[in-house]
Every structure is written in structure tokens, then in C-alpha cells.
Amino acid sequence: MAGANAGGDQGRLSHGRSLAAPLALGALLTALAFSAVRSAQAIPRLDLRPYPAPAADELRWVIQLPGLLPPTRDPSLSPDPADWRVQLIVGKTVPVDCNLHRLGGKLKPETIPGWGYTLFRLKDVGPMLSTRKGCPPGEPPTPQFVVAGSKPFVVPYNASLPIVVYTPRGYELRWRIWKAERESRSARQL
């Protein structure tokens, strides 16, 4: 038999070398190639041309979501990005006392004419509100991130487009990902 040793050495080449090393190297190179292609497809290039430059009194914040997230350790959470949402949290870091504080303001979506993309702008900015409980005497104010608005503002997870938010100067943007559970539950009709 050409190319194989007689006597049952099926895992060896005719020169006595093992097939394991070349096969392992080939598998590794294939895995790296697929990984590079998948990574290149997962995170698109950031293109801000459709989005207007911020006004003189504004800041523009950009979130480029990761295309692929590491798998979750919780088997009850959905691995499908269609089931995920991104919470946008706008606020300021200010010195506050022991009371609960909230800034006035709402994020409002706007469509970019001619493109159809959405941007978000902080509107109806108002004063800081707080509860009025008595704080311990002599307790100094501490810097804390105070959120604008009273309800969570969530948008669909889409790694293909950046999330662009405009805020007045002095505000900052934070964000986090919400993941839905895999299982949906039936409601009871009463």
C-alpha cells in the first residue's frame, strides 16, 4: 500500500511521523480563521457621518455595542440578542446629602432625516428634586451619580448601529444590558 505502513499503523505517515500534530495544527488554523471572520462580522466599523455634530452647549455620547457577548452562566437567560435591551442612564455626579435625589429630564428619540437612524436627546431638563428627610447632623455631602428622569429608558440591542445620545454639558451617559429570561410564562385569565 502506497503511503501507509503495513502492520496496522494507521495513525502514522509512511515516514513514521504521527498524523496528530499536522491535524491539530490544521484544526487550530481553521478555528483561528473562523474566529477572525466572526469577529470582523460581529463589530461593525463605527460610522458617525449620519449623526449631527453636537451644538456648542451639548455633548455627544456614542455607545458601540459588542457584537458577541460571552455566554452567560445563568441558563435561564436568553442567549439571543433579540431578547436583550440596553438601558440608557443619563445623569450628573453631584454632592448630595442622605436624601433620595433625581434630576428632571427625559430622553426623547429623534429620527435623522434622510437616513432613518435614531438618536436620543435629553429634553425637558429641570432642577434636582429630593426627599426632605432629616440627615444626621454634621454629615457632609458625598459625590453621587444622580439620574435624570424617573423611569428606565431602554432601547433594543443592535450591534450594527451605534447608540448616539446628546446631553447638555455637565451630564454624563452610562448604560447597561438587560437580558430576558428564556422562558415566557402564561398569564391567568380572571
N, C-alpha and C positions, 0 to 999 in steps of 0.2 A: 504494500500500500504506500503510495507516494504521500509524503507529508505527515505520516503518523507512524509511531513505533509499533511494531508487533509486540505482543505480550501484554496487552491491556493497559498501556499508559495513555489513556485518553485525554488527560489533562495536561499533556506536555507536547511541545512542538518537536519536530524531528531532530532538533539540535539539543534536546534535553532541557530546554528552558520551560518554565511554567507559564501557562496562559493567564494566571491570576493577575499578575502585575499589569500587562497590557490591557486586560479587560477593566480592571479597576481604574486605570488612568483614563481610558475611553469614557467610562461612566462619569468620572469626575469632570472631564472636559465638557461632556454633554450637559451635565447638571449646571455647570457654570454658564454655559451659553444660554440655556433656557432661563436661568435666573437673571442674567443681564438683559435679555429680551423682555422678560416680565417686568423687571424694574423700570426699564425705559418706557414701557407702555403704562405703568402704574402711575407715575407722577409726570403730568404734562408740563411743558415749559410755561412759565409764568408770563402772561401777556396782558399788560395793563393799558394797551392803546385805547380800548373802548371806554375806559373809565376816565372821567374828567379829573383834571388836577384839582387839588383842594383849594378852596378860597383862602384868602390871607388869614382869616380868623379860624380856619379849620385844620384838622389833621386827617390824613387818610391812613386807615389801618387795613392791612391785607393779610388774609389767612389762606395759605395754600395747604389744603388737607392732604395727608398722606394717602397714597393710592391703595396701599395694602397695609393693614394693621396686623400686629402679631395676634395669633389666635388667643381667644380669651380662655382662661382657666375654668370659667363658670359654664358648664354645659347647658344651663338654662337660657343663656343669652344667644341671640341670633347672630350668626356669622355673616349675614347678608347686609351689605351697606344700604340697601333699600329700606331696611328696618331701623337705620340709625338716624339721629338728628344731631345738629350742632347748636348748642346754646351760646348765644352772644351775650356777653355781660359787660355793659358799659358802666363806668363809674369813675370815682376820684379817690385818691388816697389823701385823707384829711385827718387832722387831730380831732378826736371825739371823746366824749365822756362815756359813762356807763349806760346811757340810753340807747335804744334802737334808732338807727338813722337811715334815711332813704332820700335820694335826690329826685327832684322832679324831672321828667323827660320820658320820651317814648321813641323807640326805633321804628322808623317807617320805611317800607320798601319803595324804591323808585325804579322805573324801567328806563334804560338808556335808549333814547330814540335812535332808530336805525339799526340797533344791534339786538334788542330784545333781552339783554342781560339785566340782572337786577343788582342794584346797590342799595345800601341801607344808610340812612341818615338819622342822627339823633335830633329830634324835634321837641318842641314844647318844653324846653329846658327851664326848670324852675328852681326855687330855693330848696335848701335841705330841710327836710321835715324830721322831727324826732319825737319820741315819747318824752314825758316830763316827770319821770320818777326821780326821786332824790338819790343822788350819788353819795357814796361815803365822803365825809369831809376830808379835804386835802388830797383827794385822788386826782392826779394830773391827767390831762387828756393824752390819749395814745393814738398814734397814726393807725388808721384802719381804712381798708378799701370799702367805700360806701357806694352801693349800687344805685343806678338811675332807673326809675320805673319800678312798678310793683309786681309785675308778672314776668315769668321766664319768657324770653324771646328765642324761639327755636326755628331753625331752617333745615331743609333736607340736606343730608350728607351727599355731596357731589364733588369727587376729587378732580373732575375735569375742568371746573371753573374756580377761580379764586372767590373768596367771600370778601367783599370790599365794603368797609364801613367808614363813614365820615362823622367826625365828632367835633364839637368846639374845642379849641385849645384848652389844655388843662385836664381833659378827660383821657381815660385810657380804655383799651378794649382787652378783655380776657375771654376765653372760650373753653368749652369742654364738650365732650362727645357723650350723647345719650344713646344707649343701646337697648333695644326692645328684647323682651323675652321671646323665645322660640314659640312657646305655646300661647294660643289665644284661648280665652275662656268664654263659655256661653253665658249670656245674661238670662236672668229669670224673668218670665213674663208674669206680672201680678195683676 
